């Protein structure tokens, strides 16, 4: 049950003005796709930022490439 101090998320708010909004302004960028990935909470200490994630994935990609094509002797 809602208390009187909770706002209804669907109720109009007087401090929001969308009169100058432009419909579809970001649709082209959205169509290009997104690369957002959620990191599991137990991995956050190992991967605190995008750079650490990218470094780990590049290393894994290199290892996988070497495993797929072992050098011939």
ROTORFI-37808 format. One record per atom (N, C-alpha, C): residue number from 1; chain; atom name; y, z, x. Coordinates in pm, 1 decimal. Each point is the difference from the previous one (the first is absolute). Layout:
# residues N
<r num="NUM" cadena="A" atomo="CA" Y="Y" Z="Z" X="X"/>
...
***
This chain:
# residues 73
<r num="1" cadena="A" atomo="N" Y="-117.4" Z="0.0" X="83.3"/>
<r num="1" cadena="A" atomo="CA" Y="117.4" Z="0.0" X="-83.3"/>
<r num="1" cadena="A" atomo="C" Y="124.3" Z="0.0" X="88.2"/>
<r num="2" cadena="A" atomo="N" Y="97.8" Z="-78.3" X="-33.9"/>
<r num="2" cadena="A" atomo="CA" Y="122.9" Z="-8.3" X="77.9"/>
<r num="2" cadena="A" atomo="C" Y="89.9" Z="119.2" X="-27.1"/>
<r num="3" cadena="A" atomo="N" Y="64.6" Z="42.1" X="106.0"/>
<r num="3" cadena="A" atomo="CA" Y="103.1" Z="101.8" X="-19.9"/>
<r num="3" cadena="A" atomo="C" Y="131.3" Z="-71.9" X="-25.3"/>
<r num="4" cadena="A" atomo="N" Y="98.9" Z="71.1" X="-44.2"/>
<r num="4" cadena="A" atomo="CA" Y="127.3" Z="-62.8" X="-34.0"/>
<r num="4" cadena="A" atomo="C" Y="72.4" Z="-52.4" X="124.3"/>
<r num="5" cadena="A" atomo="N" Y="-36.9" Z="48.2" X="119.3"/>
<r num="5" cadena="A" atomo="CA" Y="67.6" Z="-45.4" X="122.3"/>
<r num="5" cadena="A" atomo="C" Y="-60.5" Z="-128.2" X="56.1"/>
<r num="6" cadena="A" atomo="N" Y="-119.5" Z="-39.8" X="-45.8"/>
<r num="6" cadena="A" atomo="CA" Y="-62.7" Z="-122.9" X="48.2"/>
<r num="6" cadena="A" atomo="C" Y="63.6" Z="-121.9" X="-65.8"/>
<r num="7" cadena="A" atomo="N" Y="19.7" Z="-105.9" X="79.5"/>
<r num="7" cadena="A" atomo="CA" Y="55.5" Z="-123.1" X="-54.6"/>
<r num="7" cadena="A" atomo="C" Y="-111.8" Z="-91.7" X="-45.4"/>
<r num="8" cadena="A" atomo="N" Y="22.6" Z="-67.7" X="-108.3"/>
<r num="8" cadena="A" atomo="CA" Y="-92.7" Z="-101.1" X="-46.9"/>
<r num="8" cadena="A" atomo="C" Y="21.9" Z="-123.2" X="87.5"/>
<r num="9" cadena="A" atomo="N" Y="-100.3" Z="-46.1" X="74.1"/>
<r num="9" cadena="A" atomo="CA" Y="19.9" Z="-112.8" X="91.5"/>
<r num="9" cadena="A" atomo="C" Y="34.0" Z="-130.1" X="-71.8"/>
<r num="10" cadena="A" atomo="N" Y="-29.2" Z="-9.0" X="-128.3"/>
<r num="10" cadena="A" atomo="CA" Y="28.8" Z="-121.9" X="-74.0"/>
<r num="10" cadena="A" atomo="C" Y="132.0" Z="5.3" X="-75.5"/>
<r num="11" cadena="A" atomo="N" Y="61.3" Z="115.7" X="-3.4"/>
<r num="11" cadena="A" atomo="CA" Y="126.4" Z="14.5" X="-73.0"/>
<r num="11" cadena="A" atomo="C" Y="113.8" Z="-60.4" X="82.2"/>
<r num="12" cadena="A" atomo="N" Y="94.3" Z="-68.0" X="-65.9"/>
<r num="12" cadena="A" atomo="CA" Y="114.5" Z="-55.5" X="73.6"/>
<r num="12" cadena="A" atomo="C" Y="83.9" Z="111.9" X="60.8"/>
<r num="13" cadena="A" atomo="N" Y="51.8" Z="-26.2" X="118.8"/>
<r num="13" cadena="A" atomo="CA" Y="83.0" Z="99.4" X="67.8"/>
<r num="13" cadena="A" atomo="C" Y="142.1" Z="-52.9" X="9.1"/>
<r num="14" cadena="A" atomo="N" Y="95.2" Z="82.1" X="-30.3"/>
<r num="14" cadena="A" atomo="CA" Y="139.7" Z="-46.8" X="-2.0"/>
<r num="14" cadena="A" atomo="C" Y="54.3" Z="-36.3" X="137.9"/>
<r num="15" cadena="A" atomo="N" Y="-57.0" Z="53.4" X="106.4"/>
<r num="15" cadena="A" atomo="CA" Y="53.0" Z="-27.4" X="133.9"/>
<r num="15" cadena="A" atomo="C" Y="-58.7" Z="-126.6" X="63.5"/>
<r num="16" cadena="A" atomo="N" Y="-89.5" Z="-69.4" X="-68.2"/>
<r num="16" cadena="A" atomo="CA" Y="-57.6" Z="-123.7" X="52.4"/>
<r num="16" cadena="A" atomo="C" Y="61.3" Z="-119.0" X="-72.1"/>
<r num="17" cadena="A" atomo="N" Y="51.9" Z="-93.6" X="77.0"/>
<r num="17" cadena="A" atomo="CA" Y="65.1" Z="-116.9" X="-57.6"/>
<r num="17" cadena="A" atomo="C" Y="-66.7" Z="-126.3" X="53.6"/>
<r num="18" cadena="A" atomo="N" Y="-72.1" Z="-69.2" X="-83.0"/>
<r num="18" cadena="A" atomo="CA" Y="-68.4" Z="-122.6" X="41.3"/>
<r num="18" cadena="A" atomo="C" Y="71.4" Z="-124.6" X="-52.5"/>
<r num="19" cadena="A" atomo="N" Y="123.6" Z="15.3" X="-42.9"/>
<r num="19" cadena="A" atomo="CA" Y="72.0" Z="-112.4" X="-59.6"/>
<r num="19" cadena="A" atomo="C" Y="24.4" Z="-112.3" X="100.4"/>
<r num="20" cadena="A" atomo="N" Y="3.7" Z="30.0" X="128.0"/>
<r num="20" cadena="A" atomo="CA" Y="22.3" Z="-103.8" X="101.7"/>
<r num="20" cadena="A" atomo="C" Y="-130.8" Z="-37.3" X="70.4"/>
<r num="21" cadena="A" atomo="N" Y="-111.6" Z="42.6" X="-55.9"/>
<r num="21" cadena="A" atomo="CA" Y="-129.8" Z="-30.8" X="58.6"/>
<r num="21" cadena="A" atomo="C" Y="-31.0" Z="-148.5" X="-9.4"/>
<r num="22" cadena="A" atomo="N" Y="-78.3" Z="-48.1" X="93.2"/>
<r num="22" cadena="A" atomo="CA" Y="-38.0" Z="-141.8" X="3.6"/>
<r num="22" cadena="A" atomo="C" Y="-151.5" Z="-9.6" X="-15.3"/>
<r num="23" cadena="A" atomo="N" Y="-43.8" Z="-58.1" X="-108.7"/>
<r num="23" cadena="A" atomo="CA" Y="-142.7" Z="-9.8" X="-28.5"/>
<r num="23" cadena="A" atomo="C" Y="-67.7" Z="-93.3" X="101.1"/>
<r num="24" cadena="A" atomo="N" Y="-111.7" Z="45.1" X="56.8"/>
<r num="24" cadena="A" atomo="CA" Y="-77.0" Z="-82.1" X="91.4"/>
<r num="24" cadena="A" atomo="C" Y="60.9" Z="-15.4" X="138.1"/>
<r num="25" cadena="A" atomo="N" Y="90.3" Z="86.1" X="36.9"/>
<r num="25" cadena="A" atomo="CA" Y="71.0" Z="-13.1" X="127.7"/>
<r num="25" cadena="A" atomo="C" Y="-93.7" Z="-0.7" X="120.3"/>
<r num="26" cadena="A" atomo="N" Y="-105.1" Z="78.0" X="-3.1"/>
<r num="26" cadena="A" atomo="CA" Y="-89.8" Z="13.8" X="114.7"/>
<r num="26" cadena="A" atomo="C" Y="-135.7" Z="-66.5" X="-21.8"/>
<r num="27" cadena="A" atomo="N" Y="-12.4" Z="-82.5" X="-101.5"/>
<r num="27" cadena="A" atomo="CA" Y="-131.3" Z="-55.5" X="-35.4"/>
<r num="27" cadena="A" atomo="C" Y="-56.2" Z="-91.4" X="108.3"/>
<r num="28" cadena="A" atomo="N" Y="84.1" Z="-77.3" X="65.7"/>
<r num="28" cadena="A" atomo="CA" Y="-50.6" Z="-90.2" X="104.7"/>
<r num="28" cadena="A" atomo="C" Y="-59.8" Z="78.8" X="115.2"/>
<r num="29" cadena="A" atomo="N" Y="66.8" Z="107.3" X="39.6"/>
<r num="29" cadena="A" atomo="CA" Y="-52.9" Z="83.6" X="107.5"/>
<r num="29" cadena="A" atomo="C" Y="-128.4" Z="68.1" X="-45.1"/>
<r num="30" cadena="A" atomo="N" Y="-7.0" Z="40.6" X="-125.0"/>
<r num="30" cadena="A" atomo="CA" Y="-119.4" Z="64.0" X="-51.8"/>
<r num="30" cadena="A" atomo="C" Y="-117.8" Z="-96.9" X="-2.8"/>
<r num="31" cadena="A" atomo="N" Y="26.4" Z="-127.0" X="-31.2"/>
<r num="31" cadena="A" atomo="CA" Y="-106.3" Z="-100.2" X="-3.1"/>
<r num="31" cadena="A" atomo="C" Y="-62.2" Z="-22.9" X="136.8"/>
<r num="32" cadena="A" atomo="N" Y="75.3" Z="27.0" X="105.5"/>
<r num="32" cadena="A" atomo="CA" Y="-51.7" Z="-18.4" X="135.7"/>
<r num="32" cadena="A" atomo="C" Y="-107.8" Z="102.1" X="33.4"/>
<r num="33" cadena="A" atomo="N" Y="-5.1" Z="107.8" X="-73.9"/>
<r num="33" cadena="A" atomo="CA" Y="-102.9" Z="100.0" X="20.4"/>
<r num="33" cadena="A" atomo="C" Y="53.5" Z="123.0" X="69.5"/>
<r num="34" cadena="A" atomo="N" Y="-88.1" Z="92.9" X="20.0"/>
<r num="34" cadena="A" atomo="CA" Y="36.4" Z="127.0" X="60.7"/>
<r num="34" cadena="A" atomo="C" Y="-110.6" Z="42.7" X="94.3"/>
<r num="35" cadena="A" atomo="N" Y="38.1" Z="69.7" X="104.0"/>
<r num="35" cadena="A" atomo="CA" Y="-97.5" Z="47.8" X="97.4"/>
<r num="35" cadena="A" atomo="C" Y="-6.7" Z="151.9" X="1.8"/>
<r num="36" cadena="A" atomo="N" Y="38.0" Z="63.0" X="-108.3"/>
<r num="36" cadena="A" atomo="CA" Y="-0.8" Z="145.2" X="-5.4"/>
<r num="36" cadena="A" atomo="C" Y="-143.9" Z="48.8" X="-9.9"/>
<r num="37" cadena="A" atomo="N" Y="-34.4" Z="94.9" X="85.8"/>
<r num="37" cadena="A" atomo="CA" Y="-133.8" Z="57.6" X="2.5"/>
<r num="37" cadena="A" atomo="C" Y="14.8" Z="151.2" X="-1.7"/>
<r num="38" cadena="A" atomo="N" Y="-80.9" Z="65.7" X="-79.4"/>
<r num="38" cadena="A" atomo="CA" Y="4.5" Z="145.8" X="-5.6"/>
<r num="38" cadena="A" atomo="C" Y="-97.9" Z="56.2" X="102.6"/>
<r num="39" cadena="A" atomo="N" Y="47.0" Z="90.9" X="82.6"/>
<r num="39" cadena="A" atomo="CA" Y="-83.4" Z="64.8" X="102.4"/>
<r num="39" cadena="A" atomo="C" Y="-55.5" Z="129.1" X="-60.3"/>
<r num="40" cadena="A" atomo="N" Y="-127.3" Z="23.0" X="18.6"/>
<r num="40" cadena="A" atomo="CA" Y="-62.9" Z="121.8" X="-51.2"/>
<r num="40" cadena="A" atomo="C" Y="62.8" Z="123.0" X="66.0"/>
<r num="41" cadena="A" atomo="N" Y="16.3" Z="107.2" X="-73.8"/>
<r num="41" cadena="A" atomo="CA" Y="63.8" Z="119.7" X="54.8"/>
<r num="41" cadena="A" atomo="C" Y="-64.6" Z="52.4" X="127.9"/>
<r num="42" cadena="A" atomo="N" Y="-132.3" Z="-13.2" X="12.2"/>
<r num="42" cadena="A" atomo="CA" Y="-66.0" Z="51.6" X="120.2"/>
<r num="42" cadena="A" atomo="C" Y="27.1" Z="-85.2" X="123.5"/>
<r num="43" cadena="A" atomo="N" Y="61.5" Z="-116.3" X="-15.0"/>
<r num="43" cadena="A" atomo="CA" Y="31.6" Z="-87.1" X="113.6"/>
<r num="43" cadena="A" atomo="C" Y="147.0" Z="5.2" X="40.2"/>
<r num="44" cadena="A" atomo="N" Y="81.1" Z="71.1" X="-75.7"/>
<r num="44" cadena="A" atomo="CA" Y="143.5" Z="1.8" X="26.1"/>
<r num="44" cadena="A" atomo="C" Y="35.7" Z="58.3" X="136.4"/>
<r num="45" cadena="A" atomo="N" Y="-78.1" Z="94.2" X="49.6"/>
<r num="45" cadena="A" atomo="CA" Y="31.2" Z="55.9" X="131.5"/>
<r num="45" cadena="A" atomo="C" Y="-26.5" Z="-102.2" X="110.6"/>
<r num="46" cadena="A" atomo="N" Y="-97.1" Z="-89.2" X="-17.9"/>
<r num="46" cadena="A" atomo="CA" Y="-30.5" Z="-102.0" X="99.8"/>
<r num="46" cadena="A" atomo="C" Y="91.5" Z="-121.7" X="-12.9"/>
<r num="47" cadena="A" atomo="N" Y="48.4" Z="-26.2" X="-119.7"/>
<r num="47" cadena="A" atomo="CA" Y="83.4" Z="-117.8" X="-25.3"/>
<r num="47" cadena="A" atomo="C" Y="127.7" Z="41.1" X="-72.9"/>
<r num="48" cadena="A" atomo="N" Y="95.0" Z="59.1" X="71.4"/>
<r num="48" cadena="A" atomo="CA" Y="120.9" Z="49.8" X="-65.8"/>
<r num="48" cadena="A" atomo="C" Y="102.1" Z="-107.3" X="-35.4"/>
<r num="49" cadena="A" atomo="N" Y="-16.2" Z="-121.1" X="56.6"/>
<r num="49" cadena="A" atomo="CA" Y="99.4" Z="-104.9" X="-27.3"/>
<r num="49" cadena="A" atomo="C" Y="-65.0" Z="-137.9" X="8.4"/>
<r num="50" cadena="A" atomo="N" Y="76.1" Z="-102.5" X="-35.1"/>
<r num="50" cadena="A" atomo="CA" Y="-51.3" Z="-137.1" X="-3.3"/>
<r num="50" cadena="A" atomo="C" Y="-43.0" Z="-47.3" X="138.7"/>
<r num="51" cadena="A" atomo="N" Y="72.5" Z="39.7" X="103.3"/>
<r num="51" cadena="A" atomo="CA" Y="-33.3" Z="-44.4" X="135.2"/>
<r num="51" cadena="A" atomo="C" Y="-139.3" Z="47.9" X="42.0"/>
<r num="52" cadena="A" atomo="N" Y="-34.3" Z="124.7" X="-32.2"/>
<r num="52" cadena="A" atomo="CA" Y="-131.1" Z="52.1" X="38.0"/>
<r num="52" cadena="A" atomo="C" Y="-111.5" Z="-69.1" X="-77.7"/>
<r num="53" cadena="A" atomo="N" Y="23.9" Z="-31.8" X="-124.9"/>
<r num="53" cadena="A" atomo="CA" Y="-99.3" Z="-72.3" X="-80.3"/>
<r num="53" cadena="A" atomo="C" Y="-20.5" Z="-139.8" X="57.0"/>
<r num="54" cadena="A" atomo="N" Y="109.8" Z="-69.3" X="30.9"/>
<r num="54" cadena="A" atomo="CA" Y="-9.6" Z="-135.1" X="54.1"/>
<r num="54" cadena="A" atomo="C" Y="-70.8" Z="-2.2" X="134.8"/>
<r num="55" cadena="A" atomo="N" Y="27.8" Z="97.0" X="85.0"/>
<r num="55" cadena="A" atomo="CA" Y="-65.7" Z="7.0" X="130.7"/>
<r num="55" cadena="A" atomo="C" Y="-150.7" Z="18.8" X="-17.1"/>
<r num="56" cadena="A" atomo="N" Y="-39.7" Z="87.7" X="-89.7"/>
<r num="56" cadena="A" atomo="CA" Y="-142.3" Z="24.3" X="-24.0"/>
<r num="56" cadena="A" atomo="C" Y="-68.0" Z="-124.2" X="-56.2"/>
<r num="57" cadena="A" atomo="N" Y="64.8" Z="-67.7" X="-93.1"/>
<r num="57" cadena="A" atomo="CA" Y="-59.5" Z="-120.6" X="-58.4"/>
<r num="57" cadena="A" atomo="C" Y="-9.9" Z="-113.1" X="102.3"/>
<r num="58" cadena="A" atomo="N" Y="99.6" Z="-12.9" X="87.4"/>
<r num="58" cadena="A" atomo="CA" Y="-7.8" Z="-102.8" X="104.7"/>
<r num="58" cadena="A" atomo="C" Y="-115.5" Z="28.5" X="95.6"/>
<r num="59" cadena="A" atomo="N" Y="-19.1" Z="126.3" X="34.9"/>
<r num="59" cadena="A" atomo="CA" Y="-111.6" Z="36.7" X="87.2"/>
<r num="59" cadena="A" atomo="C" Y="-133.3" Z="-30.0" X="-67.3"/>
<r num="60" cadena="A" atomo="N" Y="-11.3" Z="35.0" X="-126.6"/>
<r num="60" cadena="A" atomo="CA" Y="-122.9" Z="-26.6" X="-74.1"/>
<r num="60" cadena="A" atomo="C" Y="-26.5" Z="-149.8" X="-11.2"/>
<r num="61" cadena="A" atomo="N" Y="105.3" Z="-77.7" X="-22.5"/>
<r num="61" cadena="A" atomo="CA" Y="-14.7" Z="-145.1" X="-9.4"/>
<r num="61" cadena="A" atomo="C" Y="-49.9" Z="-57.9" X="132.2"/>
<r num="62" cadena="A" atomo="N" Y="54.3" Z="50.3" X="111.0"/>
<r num="62" cadena="A" atomo="CA" Y="-43.4" Z="-47.1" X="132.3"/>
<r num="62" cadena="A" atomo="C" Y="-145.7" Z="35.7" X="26.9"/>
<r num="63" cadena="A" atomo="N" Y="-39.5" Z="121.1" X="-33.8"/>
<r num="63" cadena="A" atomo="CA" Y="-138.8" Z="43.1" X="18.6"/>
<r num="63" cadena="A" atomo="C" Y="-93.8" Z="-84.7" X="-85.4"/>
<r num="64" cadena="A" atomo="N" Y="39.2" Z="-26.1" X="-123.9"/>
<r num="64" cadena="A" atomo="CA" Y="-82.9" Z="-79.7" X="-89.8"/>
<r num="64" cadena="A" atomo="C" Y="-13.8" Z="-143.0" X="52.0"/>
<r num="65" cadena="A" atomo="N" Y="107.2" Z="-54.9" X="53.2"/>
<r num="65" cadena="A" atomo="CA" Y="-6.4" Z="-136.1" X="53.4"/>
<r num="65" cadena="A" atomo="C" Y="-92.7" Z="-6.5" X="119.9"/>
<r num="66" cadena="A" atomo="N" Y="5.4" Z="99.7" X="87.8"/>
<r num="66" cadena="A" atomo="CA" Y="-89.5" Z="0.7" X="117.3"/>
<r num="66" cadena="A" atomo="C" Y="-145.1" Z="20.3" X="-42.0"/>
<r num="67" cadena="A" atomo="N" Y="-23.6" Z="77.9" X="-102.8"/>
<r num="67" cadena="A" atomo="CA" Y="-137.3" Z="24.6" X="-46.2"/>
<r num="67" cadena="A" atomo="C" Y="-58.0" Z="-124.3" X="-67.0"/>
<r num="68" cadena="A" atomo="N" Y="83.7" Z="-76.3" X="-67.5"/>
<r num="68" cadena="A" atomo="CA" Y="-47.2" Z="-119.2" X="-69.5"/>
<r num="68" cadena="A" atomo="C" Y="-32.9" Z="-112.1" X="96.9"/>
<r num="69" cadena="A" atomo="N" Y="68.3" Z="-5.2" X="113.1"/>
<r num="69" cadena="A" atomo="CA" Y="-20.9" Z="-104.9" X="99.6"/>
<r num="69" cadena="A" atomo="C" Y="-21.5" Z="64.0" X="136.7"/>
<r num="70" cadena="A" atomo="N" Y="-121.3" Z="53.1" X="24.1"/>
<r num="70" cadena="A" atomo="CA" Y="-25.1" Z="63.7" X="129.9"/>
<r num="70" cadena="A" atomo="C" Y="6.7" Z="-104.8" X="111.5"/>
<r num="71" cadena="A" atomo="N" Y="53.0" Z="38.8" X="116.0"/>
<r num="71" cadena="A" atomo="CA" Y="9.1" Z="-95.2" X="111.3"/>
<r num="71" cadena="A" atomo="C" Y="-139.2" Z="-43.8" X="46.1"/>
<r num="72" cadena="A" atomo="N" Y="-11.3" Z="-126.0" X="37.0"/>
<r num="72" cadena="A" atomo="CA" Y="-127.7" Z="-51.8" X="50.3"/>
<r num="72" cadena="A" atomo="C" Y="-4.9" Z="20.0" X="151.0"/>
<r num="73" cadena="A" atomo="N" Y="-119.0" Z="32.1" X="49.6"/>
<r num="73" cadena="A" atomo="CA" Y="-14.2" Z="23.9" X="143.0"/>
<r num="73" cadena="A" atomo="C" Y="-68.8" Z="-114.9" X="67.3"/>
***
